[in-house]
C-alpha cells in the first residue's frame, strides 16, 4: 500500500507543508496533545504576581506562552526555563510588578496583551509600553481599554485602539462592566484589574465565556463570586494571592483538529488523552455530536480544579447543522476546523453570530472561505459567518495559512481528504499553539 507523503519545505523564512494522501489513508493511534493555551497563560501570570512559588506542570511550549513569560520576567518575576515537565515561578507579590526598562513585546499573543493590560493599569506610579507583531498591532484593543478607562486607567494607544499602547499605572476604582461581547479576554482583563481595587469589580456578559480565570483566581486565593445564570463574575479586592501547584490539561482547541480528522477520514480511530473538558469550552463536542460524529468521553476526572477526560473518535457520516447564538463563545477558536468538517457533512451547515472571527490572527471567516473554495468546497461568506454546502469532494491545490495557526492546522486536516497533493504555505504558524503538530500528523497517518 502506498504511503501518505508529508513534506515540510523551508523557503525565505517560511515553511510550506505538502500533503499527498495515499489511497486508503486512515488516521489511527494514541495522541497526547499540548497543554491548554488559556490555562498556560494564566498560570504564568498569576504565578508571577502571587506571593511565593508556583509550579506549573504540562505548560504549553508554544510561542504565545513564551511571550507571556518574557514579559513577566522583564517586570521582575523569576520564571525558570519553559518545559512541559515543570516550570517554577517565583512570584513577586500582587502590586509589585516592576517598571521594565524596555517595551514589553507580546509577539502574536492577544491573550498576553489584553490580560496583562488589566494588571499594568492597576500598578500605581509605574509606566509601561506594550506592543506585538504586525498581526497583533492590527487587532482591536478598545474592548479592554474602555472598561479600564472607566476604572480610572490612564492609557494611550494608536488611533482606532491599536497597539503600541502606553499605560501609566493608577489606583483604580471598581466598576460593574456590562460587556457588549462574550469574551474571556475582556472579562479576565477587568477582573485582573480588580485584584488591587478596593471593593467589588464585576463583569456581566451577554453569554457565558470560558471561565479559566475565575477558577484559577479562586485557586490562588482571591475571593471570586460567579453567577452562571446572570453570566457574571466578581472579584473582591484588594486580593491576596499565594503561589500554587498548577497542572495544565490538554487543550481542547488542539484536540479539535484530531477530533475532526478522526471523524472525516474513513476507517479512522484516535484516542486523545488528557483533554480539558471545562463546560465553557466543550461547544466543539456538542456540535460534532449534533453532526453525528462518533465521539466518546472516557476516564472523566478532575485535575487541579479542571474537568479532564480522554476522547475517542471514530470515523462516521456527518450531517449538516446550524451553529450560532450562545454556543459561539464556547467554540470560537474551533470554527475553522468545524468548517472543514462541514465540507464532509450532508446538507448545508450554517455558522452565524461569529463576526468576532474577523479580528483574530487573521480574518478567519474570509480566509477559511477563500482557501476551502480553492480546494473545491462550496463555502459562502456571510457578514457574521459561513454557509457551507457539504458533500463536494476536495481537490489538492496551493493554499495559504495567512500566518494563522488555526488556519494552518485546519487546512492540513482538509488536505487529508483532498484528492491529489495540497501545499499549505506559511505552515510554520502552527507552532504558535501546537509545536508538535506536524510530527503528530506523521505519527497518526497510516
N, C-alpha and C positions, 0 to 999 in steps of 0.2 A: 504494500500500500504506500503510495507517495506521501511524503511528509509535508506539513504546512511550513512555508518559508516565512520567517520573521527576520527582517534585516534592518539594522539601525545604521544609518549613514550620517556622518557629521560634515557639514559644509558651511564655511563662513560663520562659525559660532552658533549654528543652528543644526538640530538633528531632524532628519526625516526618517520615518518608520514605514517600511514597506511590508505588507502582509499579503501573501498569496495562499489562501486556504486550500488545502488538499481536498479531494473528493472524499466524503465520509468523515470530515473533521468532526470531532466531538471535544468538549471541554470536560475534563474529569479530574478529581483529586481533592486534596485537603488544602485549604488556604487559611493562613493566619494573616489578617490584614493589619496595616499600621494603626497606631493609636489615634484616637479621636482628636481631630484638629482643634475643635472648640474647647475641649477639656484641656488639651495640652497648653493652649494659650493661657487659659485662666489659671491653671496650676502654677505656671511660671510667674504670672503677675501677682497672684495672691501670696505665693511663697516669698516673692521679693519684698512685699510691703508688710508681711506678718512679722511678729517677734519670734525669734528662734529659727530652728532648722526645719525645712520641708524636704521630704524625699519624694521623688516622682518616679514611678515605675511604668514602663510602657509608653513613654513620651514619643510623639510623632517626630521623626527626624527630617521633616520637610523644610523647605526654605522659609515658610511663614513663621513657624515657631522659633527658628534661628534668628529671625528679625526681632521677635519679641525679646528673646534672651539678650541680644546685643544691646537693645535699648535700655533694658533694666540694669545691665552691667554698667552702662555709661552713667547711670544715675545712682550707683553705689552698691547695688546688690551683688553678692558673690554667688555666681552660678557656675557649677562645675561643667566640664565638657559634656555636651549633649550626647546621650546614647539612649538606647531603648531599654537597658537593664536598670540603671538607677542614676538619676540626676539629683544632686544635692544643692539646695538653695539656702544660703544664709541670709535671712531677711533682715532688713534694716529698721523695721517698725513703721506703723502707719503714720503718715505725715512727714516722714524723714527722707523722701526722695531728694537727692542732691541735684543742684543745677548742673547740667552737663556742660562740658567745655566745647561742644560742637553740636551741630544739628543732629537730631535723632532721625535715623533712616529706617522707615518701616517697610522698605522693599515693596513687595506686591501685596502686602497683607492689610486688608481692610479691617479685620478684627483687631490687629495691633493698634492701628492709628485711632480707631473710633473708641475702643475701650480705654486706651491709655489717656485720651484727652480728658475723660472724666476724672482721672487721678491727677493729672497735671494741673487742671483748672483749680483744684482744691488744695494745692500746696502753697501756702501763703509766702509772699516775698521771694518767690523763685521764678525765673524766666526760662521758657522752653521754646524751641522751634522744632517742628516735625515736618517731615516730607516723605516721599516714597518714589517709586519708579514712575515712568511715564503713564502707565495704566492707572496706578493709584492716584496720581495727580489729576486724573480726569474723572474721578469718581466723586459723587456728591457728599459733602461733609456738613451741609447746613442742617441736616436731620439731627446731628448731635450738637452742633454749635448753638442752635437756637434754644434748646432746653437748658444748656449750660449757661447761656447768657441770661435766661430767666432766673437762674440761681445766683446771678451776680458775677459771672465769669467775665474776664477781660480777654477777648480772643480776636485776633486779626487774621484774615485769610485773603486769598485771591478773589477777585470779583466773581460772583456766582457761587461762592462757598467751596473753593477748592484749595488743596494743599499747594505749596507750603503754608503752614499755619503757625502763628506765633501765639504764645499763651503767657500771660502774667498771672501767676497763681494768686488766689484770693481766698479769704474766708467766705464761704458761700452760705446761702440761706436755703432751707428745704422748700420743695415745691411738690405739688401734685400735678404731674405732667400727663396730659391726655395725648398719647402718641397717635398721629394720624395713620401710622402704618404699624403692622405687627412685625417688629424687628428685634431680635435678641441683642443685636449690637447697640441699638438705641437704648433699649431698656437697661442693658448692662452698664453702658456709659453713665447714665443718670444715677443708677444705684451705686456705682463706684464713687461718683462724686459725692454721694450722700454719706459715705463712710465717715468723713470728717466734719459733717454738717450737723449742727445741733438740731435734733428733732427728727420727724418722720419725713422721709423722701419717698414718694410713691410714683409709680408709672402704671398707667392703665392703657391697655392696647385694644384695638378692635377685634383681635383674635389672639389666641394663646400662642406665643412663640416659644422656642426652646428654652428650658429652664436651668441650664447648667450653672449659670452664675448664682441663682438663688440657692441651689443645692450646695455649691462649693462654699459660698459665703457662710452658710449655716455651719458647714463642717469646720470652717476656720474660726468660728466663734461669734460671728456677727448675729445680731437679732434681726431676723428677716421674717416678715409676715406675707403669706401668699394666699390669694383668694382666686382659685382657678375659675370659679363661676363668673367673677367680675373681670377676669383676665388682668388682674393687678398684682403688683408686688411692691412691698415696702421695706426699706431698711431704716433702722433706728440708729442715729448717730449721736455722739461720736462712738464708733465701734472699737472693740478690742479684738485683734486677730492674732492667733497663735499658730505657729508652723505645724503642719500635719504630714501624715503619710498619704500620698495620692496614688491610686492605681488607675491608670488610664485604660479604659476598654477600647476595643477595636472600633473604628469609625464606620458607622452605618452608611455614610456617604461614599466611602471607599468600597464597602461591601456591595453597594448598589450596582456597580459595574459587573460584578461576578453574578449577582442575582439575575440580572437581565441576560448575561451571556449564557448562564445555565438554563434559562427559560427558553431562549430563542434558537440556540444552536442544537440541531437534532441529536438525539441519543446522548444527551449530556447529563451529568450529575456532579454537583460540587457540594462539599461541606465547608462552610465558612465558620471558623472558630472564634469565640470570644468577641462577639459583636455587641456593642452597646445598643440596647433596645428601649431607651428612655422614651416614654409615650409621646413626648413632644417632638420626637424625631422619626417615628415609625410610619409616617404617611406613605413612604415607599412600599412598605409591606402591605398596607391596606389597598393601595392602588393595584399592585401586582396581583393580589388575591382577587380583586374585582375583575381583573382581566383574565383570570383563570389559571394563573401561574401555580405550579405545584411547589409550595414552599412550606417547610415545617420548622417550628422552633423547638430546639432540643436543649436539655440541661439548663433550663432557666434558673437564674440565681441573681443575688445582689452582691456587687463588688464595690466596696468603698462608696456606698450610697447610690450607685447607679445600677439599674437592671441590665443584665447581660444574658445572652443566650448564644448557642450555636445554631446556625441557619443552614438547612439542607434544601437545595433546589434541584429539581429535575425538569427536563425539557417537557413542554406541553403546549397545545394550541392556545393561542391568546385571542381574546375578543376586545373590541374597542370599548372605551368608556369615556366619561366626562370627568375632568379634573379641575377643581376650582374651589372658590369660597374659602372657608376656614381651614381647609386641608392644605392650602398653598404654603403657609408659613412652616408647616411640618415636613415639607419635601421640596422646598425651594431649590436646594442645591442638586436635587436628583432629577429635575425636569429634563435636562439634556439627555440623560440616559433613558428616561422614560419615553422621550421622543423616538429613540431608536427602537424600543420595544413596540411602540405604536406602529412602526412601519411593518411589523410582522403580524399585527392584530387584524382580524377580520372586521371590517366596518371603518367608521371614521371616529378617531379619537379627538376630542376637543379639550384643549388646555386653555383656561381663561383665568383672569384675575392675577396674572403673573407678570405685570409690567415691570416689577422690581428686577426681573432678569435683564432688563436693558441697561442697568447700571452696575453690573457685576464686572469681573475682569475683562469681559467683552460684552457686547450686546448679544446675549445668548439666544434670544429669540431669532434675531436676524441671522446670526451665524449658523445656528442649527438648521434653520430653514434653507439657507443657501447651500450649505455643504451636503445635507441629505438629498436635496434636489439634484445636486451634481451627481450623486450616486444613483439617481433614477427614482427616488421616492416621490410621493405626492404630498407635499407639505405647503400649506398656505399660511403665510404670516398674517397675524391679526395685531391690532394695537396692543393688546394685553395678553397675547397667547399665540397658539398654533392650532391649525386643523390638519390632521394627518390621516390620509386615507391609506389603510394598510393593505397588504396582500400583493403589492407590486415588488417583484424581485429587485434587489440592489445589484449594481454593477460596479466593479472596481474602477477607480479613477484617481486623480490627484485632488486632495482636499487640504485644508489649512486649519490649524487649531486657533489661529489668531492669538497665540501665546496664552491661551486659557486652558488651565489644567483639566477642567471637567469636559471641555470640548475635545481636547486631545484624546482623553480616555474613552469618551462616548463614540467618537469616530473610529477608534481602534476596535471596539466591540462591533460596530456596524460592519467593519471590514471583514470580520469573521464569517458573516453570512452573505457577503457580496461575491458575485461570480467574477473571477479574474483577480488581478492584482490591484491593491489600493495603496497609495502612498500618502501618509499624513505628514505634512510639513510642520515644522516647529513642534515636534512631538516631545521635545525635552521639557515642555511646560508641565507634563505630568508629575515631575519631581517636586513641584510646589507642595503637593499634598500626599504623593504616593511615590517615593523614590524607587521602590522595587516593583513598580507596576509591570515593566517590560519583562524582567526575569520571571515574575509570577505568570505572566501571559505564556511565556515559553514553557513553563512547568506544566500548565494545565492543558495545552493544546496537544491532542493526541490524534 
